[in-house]
Amino acid sequence: MKSILIFTVFYLSSILMILSAQSPGSLDITFGTDGKIQHNTGLKDLLIYQSVLKENGSVIVTGKAKETGASDESVFVAVLKPDGDLDNSFNNTGYRLIDLQMTEDVGKSLALQSNGKIVIAGWVHNGANFDIGLIRNNPDGSVDNGFGNSGKLIINMGSTEFGMVVKILPGDKILLVSRRYNGINSDIALMRFLPDGMTDTSFGVNGLSTMDFSGSHEYPYDCVLLNDGSIVVAGDSEKSGYSVFFAAKFSKDGVPVSTFGNNGFVAYQVGTDHNGVSSVKVQTDGKIVIGGYAYEGSETSFALVRLSSDGTPDHTFGSGGSVTTDIRDGSEYISDIMIQNDGKILVSGVGRGLVSNSDFAIARYLADGSSDMSFGVNGLVFTDFGNTDMAANILPVSDDRFMIAGNADNVNLVMARYHNNQPSSSHELIESIFNIYPNPAKSMVNIKLSEFGNDPVSIVLKNSEGSSVKLLSAEPLTEEIIQVALPENLPSGTYFISLSQNQLHVIKKVIVL
């Protein structure tokens, strides 16, 4: 079996060298036009904040836009088919604007419940200040009148609030991470709802958990759910007159975890100037990776921070736990992070274009924070759609590809698909050495490994956002078929099981019912 493994690794390496057009970071030219799609929506001020991947390979995006000639912003939602075309089964056009009868309605985050219903969180302007907006649509784009008040919840805590992140929990409960002004500064506010939009009073105090950790402003932007149900929120906070990275950890019931950082909170400054945060992910080993930007003079650079599971800086990463990348002169920031099964860190973001205001900018880092020179050109990839391009989050689409949606020139809905580690021409080879059944699965899966050696194999379950959910196994193989239990109370949806052994890395999609 050892000789077969050596041949397998050699064959995969040969494919990678021969098919240089499919090298990591290159556009997948089988998608759209040369790897890209653009849809002129006819709207204005279009901005895409987030996308999610459906089980059938379709992509749902949310953000904000205005009708031509209108002055008020509305929540924007669109569905793209796996080939990138707009899905006309959604609202007959593939997209819709949701008017909450406010002057500014924004969809910042979305998530899918097990029945395919679309939950969108964001904010609305009531004429005086901002309130949280929470909406649920049916899969066809129609309003779900069984949720909240005619399909929506407008939450006013007495001042200014913004809904920043929505996550679906076991049992289809809804977690909402928000920013709340307390009359002096901004705090973190967590809320939990039952599937129908009713407040879950078993969470926090009557469904709400608010914390002012620093005595100054805290602006949450993203969160990640850990295996034990606890919640890590990341954003930027004020410290000594500067905005800096922060991470806060709560139990699954909304109580700060005192063993994390300083009573549940840690602040970290990248460099000596202002920072901003946009994304957080967790590695299989429990380490927390936070992405955003750091000012260096009058310009910003990509910035990553890695914390140990207890909130202390991970000094094995970059310099003292942080990494900055100055891509091109100008304003650059990370919009999302994906942790790969081999420990590499893939980030999407925005960087100044050579002949445009901004392009999609993608970078990949090794586990120690150094640039991965095998990705793109010197670890970087740029994609140009128009004069001003804004990238949202990363979607792992299949074994060897990822996709990024966004907007161009505030008019066009755009998306690009890229090759990653494993070239598509090796698909049949991978099928012969790595198979999963049953698929769809419920509580367990069988993994058939035909050509792996006796060395330990790392088997990791990842969600559709690329975050590690659980390390399923890290043992040497003694059988060709191993049975692996999935985590209890795992929400239904699309997941990926990745395997790593020495230099061989493979990943397959699995649907959990």
C-alpha positions as CSV (number, residue, x, y, z in Angstrom):
1,M,0.0,0.0,0.0
2,K,3.0,2.3,0.6
3,S,4.0,2.1,-3.0
4,I,0.5,2.9,-4.2
5,L,0.4,6.0,-1.9
6,I,3.7,7.2,-3.3
7,F,2.4,6.7,-6.9
8,T,-0.8,8.6,-5.9
9,V,1.0,11.6,-4.5
10,F,3.4,11.6,-7.5
11,Y,0.5,11.5,-9.9
12,L,-1.3,14.3,-8.2
13,S,1.9,16.4,-8.2
14,S,2.4,15.7,-11.9
15,I,-1.2,16.9,-12.7
16,L,-0.5,20.1,-10.8
17,M,2.7,20.8,-12.8
18,I,1.2,20.0,-16.2
19,L,-2.1,21.9,-15.7
20,S,-0.5,25.2,-14.7
21,A,-3.7,27.0,-15.9
22,Q,-5.5,25.3,-12.9
23,S,-2.9,26.3,-10.3
24,P,-4.2,27.6,-7.0
25,G,-5.7,31.0,-7.3
26,S,-6.3,30.8,-11.1
27,L,-9.8,31.6,-12.4
28,D,-11.9,28.6,-13.3
29,I,-12.5,29.3,-17.0
30,T,-15.4,26.8,-17.1
31,F,-17.4,29.2,-15.0
32,G,-19.2,32.2,-16.7
33,T,-16.9,34.1,-19.0
34,D,-13.3,33.2,-18.2
35,G,-14.2,32.4,-14.6
36,K,-16.4,35.5,-13.9
37,I,-20.0,36.5,-14.1
38,Q,-21.6,40.0,-14.1
39,H,-25.3,40.9,-13.8
40,N,-26.4,44.5,-14.4
41,T,-29.2,44.8,-11.9
42,G,-30.4,48.2,-13.1
43,L,-30.2,49.3,-9.5
44,K,-27.9,51.9,-7.9
45,D,-25.7,52.0,-4.8
46,L,-25.6,48.2,-4.8
47,L,-23.4,46.7,-2.0
48,I,-23.1,43.0,-1.3
49,Y,-22.3,42.0,2.3
50,Q,-22.6,38.3,2.5
51,S,-23.3,35.1,0.5
52,V,-24.2,31.5,1.5
53,L,-24.1,28.2,-0.4
54,K,-27.3,26.2,-0.8
55,E,-27.3,22.4,-0.9
56,N,-27.9,22.4,-4.6
57,G,-24.9,24.6,-5.3
58,S,-26.9,27.8,-5.7
59,V,-25.7,30.9,-4.0
60,I,-27.8,33.5,-2.0
61,V,-26.4,37.0,-1.5
62,T,-27.7,39.9,0.6
63,G,-26.8,43.6,0.9
64,K,-28.5,46.8,0.0
65,A,-29.5,48.8,-3.1
66,K,-31.8,51.5,-4.4
67,E,-34.3,51.5,-7.2
68,T,-33.2,53.9,-10.0
69,G,-34.5,57.3,-9.1
70,A,-35.3,56.4,-5.5
71,S,-33.7,58.0,-2.5
72,D,-34.3,55.2,0.1
73,E,-32.2,52.1,0.4
74,S,-33.8,48.6,0.6
75,V,-32.5,45.2,1.6
76,F,-31.2,43.3,-1.5
77,V,-31.5,39.6,-1.9
78,A,-30.5,37.5,-4.9
79,V,-30.1,33.8,-5.9
80,L,-27.6,32.6,-8.4
81,K,-27.7,29.1,-9.9
82,P,-24.6,26.9,-9.8
83,D,-23.6,28.2,-13.2
84,G,-23.8,31.8,-12.1
85,D,-27.0,32.7,-13.8
86,L,-29.8,34.5,-11.9
87,D,-32.3,31.9,-10.7
88,N,-35.7,33.2,-12.0
89,S,-37.6,30.9,-9.7
90,F,-36.7,33.4,-7.0
91,N,-39.1,36.3,-7.2
92,N,-39.4,35.7,-11.0
93,T,-36.3,37.8,-11.5
94,G,-33.6,36.1,-9.4
95,Y,-33.5,39.0,-7.0
96,R,-35.7,41.3,-5.0
97,L,-35.6,44.5,-2.9
98,I,-37.3,44.3,0.5
99,D,-38.7,47.7,1.6
100,L,-39.2,47.9,5.4
101,Q,-40.8,51.3,5.0
102,M,-37.7,53.0,6.5
103,T,-35.3,55.5,4.9
104,E,-32.4,53.0,5.0
105,D,-32.9,49.2,5.0
106,V,-29.7,47.1,4.9
107,G,-29.2,43.3,4.8
108,K,-25.8,42.7,6.5
109,S,-25.9,38.9,7.2
110,L,-27.9,35.9,6.2
111,A,-28.3,32.3,7.1
112,L,-30.4,29.3,6.0
113,Q,-32.7,27.3,8.3
114,S,-33.0,23.5,7.7
115,N,-36.3,24.1,5.7
116,G,-34.5,26.4,3.3
117,K,-36.0,29.6,4.7
118,I,-33.7,32.6,4.5
119,V,-33.0,34.7,7.6
120,I,-31.5,38.1,7.0
121,A,-30.2,40.5,9.7
122,G,-29.3,44.1,9.3
123,W,-30.6,47.5,10.2
124,V,-33.2,50.1,9.4
125,H,-33.3,53.9,9.9
126,N,-36.5,55.0,11.7
127,G,-36.1,58.7,10.9
128,A,-34.3,59.4,14.1
129,N,-31.8,56.6,14.6
130,F,-31.0,53.0,13.6
131,D,-32.9,49.9,14.7
132,I,-32.2,46.2,14.2
133,G,-34.0,44.5,11.3
134,L,-34.6,40.7,11.1
135,I,-36.4,39.3,8.1
136,R,-37.3,35.8,7.0
137,N,-38.2,34.9,3.4
138,N,-39.4,31.6,1.9
139,P,-37.0,29.9,-0.5
140,D,-38.9,31.4,-3.5
141,G,-38.3,34.9,-2.2
142,S,-41.8,35.6,-0.8
143,V,-42.2,37.0,2.7
144,D,-42.7,34.3,5.4
145,N,-45.7,35.7,7.2
146,G,-45.3,33.1,9.9
147,F,-42.2,34.8,11.2
148,G,-42.3,37.8,13.6
149,N,-44.7,40.5,12.4
150,S,-45.6,39.7,8.8
151,G,-42.2,38.3,8.1
152,K,-40.0,40.8,10.0
153,L,-38.9,42.0,13.4
154,I,-37.8,45.6,14.0
155,I,-36.0,45.8,17.3
156,N,-35.6,49.1,19.1
157,M,-33.6,49.0,22.4
158,G,-34.0,52.7,23.0
159,S,-31.3,54.2,21.0
160,T,-29.1,53.1,18.0
161,E,-28.6,49.4,17.2
162,F,-27.3,47.5,14.2
163,G,-27.8,43.8,13.5
164,M,-24.4,42.5,12.4
165,V,-24.4,38.7,12.2
166,V,-27.0,36.0,12.2
167,K,-26.3,32.3,12.8
168,I,-28.6,29.3,12.8
169,L,-28.3,27.1,16.0
170,P,-29.4,23.5,16.6
171,G,-33.2,23.3,16.4
172,D,-33.3,26.2,14.0
173,K,-33.0,28.7,16.7
174,I,-31.6,32.1,15.6
175,L,-28.6,33.8,17.2
176,L,-28.2,37.5,16.4
177,V,-25.1,39.5,17.2
178,S,-25.7,43.3,17.3
179,R,-24.1,46.6,18.1
180,R,-26.0,48.6,20.7
181,Y,-25.5,52.2,22.0
182,N,-26.0,52.4,25.7
183,G,-26.1,56.2,26.0
184,I,-22.4,56.5,26.5
185,N,-20.7,54.1,24.1
186,S,-21.5,51.1,21.9
187,D,-21.7,47.5,23.4
188,I,-22.0,44.0,22.2
189,A,-25.6,42.7,22.2
190,L,-26.5,39.0,21.7
191,M,-30.1,37.8,21.2
192,R,-31.5,34.4,20.6
193,F,-34.9,33.7,19.0
194,L,-37.0,30.6,18.5
195,P,-37.5,29.4,14.9
196,D,-40.7,31.5,14.5
197,G,-39.0,34.7,15.7
198,M,-40.3,34.7,19.3
199,T,-37.6,35.7,21.9
200,D,-35.9,32.7,23.5
201,T,-36.1,33.8,27.2
202,S,-33.8,30.9,28.2
203,F,-30.9,32.9,26.7
204,G,-29.1,35.7,28.7
205,V,-31.7,37.8,30.5
206,N,-35.1,37.3,28.8
207,G,-33.3,36.5,25.5
208,L,-30.7,39.3,25.6
209,S,-27.1,39.4,26.7
210,T,-25.3,42.8,26.6
211,M,-21.8,43.5,27.7
212,D,-19.6,46.6,28.0
213,F,-16.2,44.9,28.4
214,S,-13.9,47.8,27.9
215,G,-15.8,50.8,29.2
216,S,-15.4,52.3,25.7
217,H,-16.8,51.6,22.2
218,E,-17.0,47.9,21.1
219,Y,-18.1,47.4,17.5
220,P,-18.8,43.7,16.8
221,Y,-18.6,42.6,13.1
222,D,-18.5,38.8,13.0
223,C,-18.8,35.7,15.2
224,V,-18.0,32.1,15.1
225,L,-19.7,29.2,16.9
226,L,-17.4,26.7,18.7
227,N,-18.0,22.9,19.1
228,D,-19.3,23.3,22.6
229,G,-21.9,25.9,21.5
230,S,-19.9,28.8,22.9
231,I,-19.7,32.0,20.8
232,V,-16.7,34.1,19.9
233,V,-17.5,37.6,18.7
234,A,-14.8,39.7,17.0
235,G,-14.7,43.4,16.1
236,D,-12.9,46.5,16.9
237,S,-12.8,48.4,20.2
238,E,-11.2,51.7,21.4
239,K,-8.0,51.4,23.4
240,S,-5.8,54.4,24.3
241,G,-7.4,56.5,21.5
242,Y,-7.0,53.9,18.8
243,S,-9.4,51.3,17.3
244,V,-8.0,47.8,17.8
245,F,-8.9,44.2,17.3
246,F,-11.0,42.5,20.0
247,A,-12.4,39.0,20.6
248,A,-15.1,38.2,23.2
249,K,-16.3,34.8,24.3
250,F,-19.7,33.9,25.5
251,S,-21.1,30.5,26.7
252,K,-24.0,29.0,24.6
253,D,-26.3,30.7,27.1
254,G,-24.9,34.2,26.6
255,V,-22.7,34.4,29.7
256,P,-19.1,35.8,29.2
257,V,-16.5,33.0,29.6
258,S,-14.2,34.3,32.4
259,T,-11.3,32.0,31.4
260,F,-11.0,33.7,28.0
261,G,-8.7,36.7,28.0
262,N,-9.7,39.2,30.7
263,N,-13.1,38.0,32.0
264,G,-14.2,37.0,28.5
265,F,-12.6,39.8,26.5
266,V,-9.2,40.5,24.8
267,A,-8.0,43.5,22.8
268,Y,-5.0,43.4,20.4
269,Q,-3.5,46.3,18.4
270,V,-1.8,45.5,15.1
271,G,1.0,48.0,14.6
272,T,0.8,51.5,16.2
273,D,-2.3,53.0,14.5
274,H,-6.0,52.3,14.0
275,N,-7.3,48.8,13.1
276,G,-10.6,47.4,11.8
277,V,-12.1,43.9,11.9
278,S,-14.4,42.1,9.4
279,S,-14.1,38.3,9.9
280,V,-13.3,35.6,12.4
281,K,-12.8,31.9,12.0
282,V,-11.6,29.1,14.3
283,Q,-9.0,26.4,13.4
284,T,-9.3,22.7,14.3
285,D,-6.9,23.2,17.1
286,G,-9.2,25.9,18.7
287,K,-7.0,28.8,17.7
288,I,-8.9,31.9,16.6
289,V,-8.0,33.8,13.4
290,I,-9.3,37.4,13.0
291,G,-9.0,39.4,9.8
292,G,-9.4,43.1,8.9
293,Y,-7.0,46.0,8.3
294,A,-4.4,48.0,10.0
295,Y,-3.4,51.6,9.2
296,E,0.2,52.1,8.2
297,G,0.6,55.9,7.7
298,S,-2.3,57.1,5.6
299,E,-3.0,53.7,4.0
300,T,-4.4,50.4,5.2
301,S,-3.0,46.9,4.8
302,F,-4.4,43.4,5.2
303,A,-4.1,42.4,8.8
304,L,-4.5,39.0,10.5
305,V,-4.4,38.2,14.2
306,R,-4.3,34.6,15.7
307,L,-5.2,33.9,19.3
308,S,-4.8,30.8,21.3
309,S,-8.0,29.2,22.5
310,D,-7.7,31.1,25.8
311,G,-7.4,34.4,24.1
312,T,-3.7,35.0,24.4
313,P,-1.8,36.0,21.3
314,D,-0.3,33.0,19.4
315,H,3.4,34.0,19.1
316,T,4.0,31.2,16.6
317,F,2.0,33.2,14.1
318,G,3.7,36.1,12.2
319,S,5.2,38.7,14.6
320,G,3.8,38.4,18.1
321,G,0.6,36.9,16.8
322,S,-0.2,39.2,13.9
323,V,0.6,39.6,10.2
324,T,0.2,42.5,7.8
325,T,0.4,42.5,4.0
326,D,0.8,45.7,2.1
327,I,-0.6,44.7,-1.3
328,R,-0.6,47.9,-3.3
329,D,-0.5,51.5,-2.2
330,G,-4.0,52.4,-1.1
331,S,-6.8,51.2,1.1
332,E,-6.8,47.5,1.5
333,Y,-8.8,45.3,3.9
334,I,-9.8,41.6,4.5
335,S,-13.4,40.8,4.0
336,D,-13.4,37.1,4.9
337,I,-11.2,34.2,6.0
338,M,-11.3,30.5,5.2
339,I,-9.2,27.9,7.1
340,Q,-8.1,25.2,4.7
341,N,-7.9,21.5,5.7
342,D,-4.1,21.7,5.3
343,G,-3.9,24.6,7.9
344,K,-3.4,27.3,5.2
345,I,-5.3,30.5,5.6
346,L,-7.2,31.9,2.6
347,V,-8.5,35.5,2.8
348,S,-10.6,37.6,0.4
349,G,-10.7,41.3,0.4
350,V,-10.3,44.5,-1.5
351,G,-7.1,46.1,-2.9
352,R,-6.3,49.0,-5.2
353,G,-6.4,48.0,-8.9
354,L,-3.6,48.8,-11.4
355,V,-6.1,50.7,-13.6
356,S,-9.1,50.9,-11.3
357,N,-10.1,52.1,-7.9
358,S,-10.3,48.6,-6.3
359,D,-10.3,44.9,-7.3
360,F,-11.0,41.6,-5.6
361,A,-7.8,40.8,-3.7
362,I,-7.1,37.3,-2.4
363,A,-4.2,36.1,-0.4
364,R,-3.1,32.8,1.1
365,Y,-0.9,32.3,4.1
366,L,0.9,29.3,5.5
367,A,0.0,28.1,9.0
368,D,2.8,30.3,10.5
369,G,1.5,33.4,8.8
370,S,4.0,33.6,6.0
371,S,2.8,34.2,2.5
372,D,2.1,31.0,0.5
373,M,4.2,31.6,-2.7
374,S,2.5,28.6,-4.4
375,F,-0.8,30.6,-4.6
376,G,-1.3,33.1,-7.4
377,V,1.7,35.4,-7.8
378,N,3.8,35.6,-4.6
379,G,0.7,34.5,-2.6
380,L,-1.7,37.1,-4.1
381,V,-4.5,37.1,-6.7
382,F,-6.4,40.1,-8.1
383,T,-9.6,40.0,-10.1
384,D,-10.9,43.1,-12.0
385,F,-14.6,43.5,-13.0
386,G,-15.0,47.3,-13.2
387,N,-13.7,50.5,-11.8
388,T,-14.7,49.8,-8.2
389,D,-15.0,46.1,-7.1
390,M,-15.9,45.0,-3.6
391,A,-15.5,41.3,-2.5
392,A,-17.7,39.7,0.1
393,N,-17.0,36.3,1.6
394,I,-15.4,33.1,0.4
395,L,-17.5,30.0,-0.4
396,P,-15.9,26.6,-0.7
397,V,-17.8,25.2,-3.7
398,S,-16.4,21.7,-4.4
399,D,-13.3,19.6,-3.9
400,D,-11.0,22.0,-5.7
401,R,-12.7,25.3,-6.1
402,F,-13.9,28.3,-4.1
403,M,-16.1,31.3,-5.1
404,I,-16.4,34.9,-4.1
405,A,-19.4,37.2,-4.8
406,G,-19.5,40.9,-4.6
407,N,-20.4,44.1,-6.5
408,A,-18.8,46.2,-9.2
409,D,-19.4,50.0,-9.7
410,N,-22.3,49.9,-7.3
411,V,-24.5,48.5,-10.1
412,N,-23.3,45.0,-11.1
413,L,-23.7,41.8,-9.0
414,V,-20.5,39.9,-9.7
415,M,-19.0,36.5,-8.8
416,A,-15.8,34.7,-9.6
417,R,-14.7,31.0,-9.3
418,Y,-11.2,30.0,-8.6
419,H,-9.1,26.8,-8.5
420,N,-7.6,25.9,-5.2
421,N,-5.3,23.1,-4.1
422,Q,-6.5,20.2,-6.1
423,P,-6.9,20.3,-9.9
424,S,-10.3,19.2,-11.2
425,S,-8.7,16.7,-13.6
426,S,-7.7,14.6,-10.5
427,H,-11.4,14.2,-9.6
428,E,-11.7,10.6,-10.9
429,L,-8.5,9.7,-9.1
430,I,-9.8,11.2,-5.8
431,E,-13.2,9.4,-6.3
432,S,-11.3,6.1,-6.4
433,I,-9.4,6.6,-3.2
434,F,-11.8,8.6,-1.0
435,N,-15.6,8.1,-0.8
436,I,-18.3,9.0,1.8
437,Y,-21.6,7.2,2.4
438,P,-24.4,7.6,3.2
439,N,-24.6,11.0,1.6
440,P,-26.9,12.7,2.6
441,A,-26.1,11.6,6.2
442,K,-27.7,12.0,9.6
443,S,-25.7,11.0,12.6
444,M,-22.7,9.1,11.1
445,V,-20.8,8.6,7.9
446,N,-18.7,5.8,6.5
447,I,-15.4,6.9,4.9
448,K,-13.8,4.6,2.4
449,L,-10.0,5.2,1.9
450,S,-8.6,2.8,-0.7
451,E,-5.1,4.0,-1.3
452,F,-4.0,5.7,1.9
453,G,-0.9,4.5,3.8
454,N,-0.7,3.6,7.5
455,D,0.4,7.1,8.6
456,P,-2.1,9.2,10.7
457,V,-4.9,10.8,8.7
458,S,-6.5,14.1,9.8
459,I,-10.3,14.0,9.2
460,V,-11.9,17.4,9.7
461,L,-15.6,18.4,9.4
462,K,-16.0,22.0,8.0
463,N,-19.1,24.1,7.5
464,S,-20.2,25.8,4.2
465,E,-18.2,28.9,5.3
466,G,-15.0,27.0,5.5
467,S,-14.7,27.0,9.3
468,S,-13.7,23.9,11.1
469,V,-16.6,22.3,13.0
470,K,-14.8,19.3,14.6
471,L,-11.7,17.2,14.2
472,L,-13.3,13.8,13.6
473,S,-10.2,11.7,13.7
474,A,-6.4,12.0,13.7
475,E,-5.5,8.3,14.0
476,P,-3.4,5.9,11.8
477,L,-5.6,3.9,9.5
478,T,-6.1,0.2,10.2
479,E,-9.1,-0.4,8.0
480,E,-10.1,0.8,4.5
481,I,-13.6,1.8,5.8
482,I,-13.9,3.8,9.0
483,Q,-17.2,4.9,10.7
484,V,-17.2,8.4,12.1
485,A,-20.0,9.9,14.3
486,L,-21.1,13.4,13.4
487,P,-21.4,16.0,16.2
488,E,-24.7,15.9,18.2
489,N,-27.3,18.6,17.3
490,L,-25.4,19.4,14.1
491,P,-27.7,21.8,12.1
492,S,-28.8,20.5,8.7
493,G,-27.0,21.8,5.7
494,T,-23.9,21.5,3.5
495,Y,-20.6,20.5,5.0
496,F,-17.2,19.3,3.8
497,I,-15.1,16.5,5.1
498,S,-11.4,17.1,4.5
499,L,-8.6,14.5,4.8
500,S,-4.9,15.2,5.1
501,Q,-2.0,12.7,5.2
502,N,1.5,13.9,4.6
503,Q,1.4,15.8,1.3
504,L,-2.0,14.5,0.2
505,H,-5.0,16.7,0.9
506,V,-8.5,15.9,-0.3
507,I,-12.0,17.3,0.5
508,K,-15.6,16.1,-0.3
509,K,-19.0,17.6,0.2
510,V,-21.5,15.9,2.5
511,I,-25.1,16.9,3.1
512,V,-26.4,16.6,6.7
513,L,-30.1,16.0,7.1
